[in-house]
Amino acid sequence: MEAKKHRWKYDILLLAVLAIAAGGIFLFYRGKTAQQEQPEPGGEPVYYVQVEVNSRPEQLILLTEDGDYTFDNIYSKGENIIHIENGGVSMQSATCPDQVCVYQGIIEPPTAIPIVCMPNVVYVSLVERSEIDWSRFREEVVPEELSADYAAWQAAQK
């Protein structure tokens, strides 16, 4: 029986196609990241701390509003306190047994890693003003400085 001759030109063609595809994917994500980092019309991007309790948005806080903010979950009977300072947010304290959320540390832009307290069902993330998903918010939790954005979204839905 005669062995088949290996055709290197097909291997090289396959590698070239894979390299082009990988390059295209790299350029796509690089462009997408650069697009997300575009500043707001007035200059730098404006970030908000979005706090969700039981998968329901409870508050949007401007990342420059330093202070402590308390959130209660009436279902789990848990309490979480977040701390905003110097453009970062951390979980100051939580009434959960493991304290993983407290030990997570400070998150700051442009991080996409949220702080999650599983026992108390609290989710803290950073969101750029232009990326806020208004469909998830109730009017009573929208901060005054964002009421025009929320109203514009509502008008667009009609």
Secondary structure, 3 states (H helix, E strand, C coil): CCCCCCCHHHHHHHHHHHHHHHHHHHHHHHHHHHHHCCCCCCCCCCEEEEEEECCEEEEEEECCCCEEEEEEECCCCEEEEEEEECCEEEEEEECCCCCHHHHCCCECCCCCCCEEECCCCEEEEEEEHHHCCHHHCCHHHCCHHHHHHHHHHHHHHC
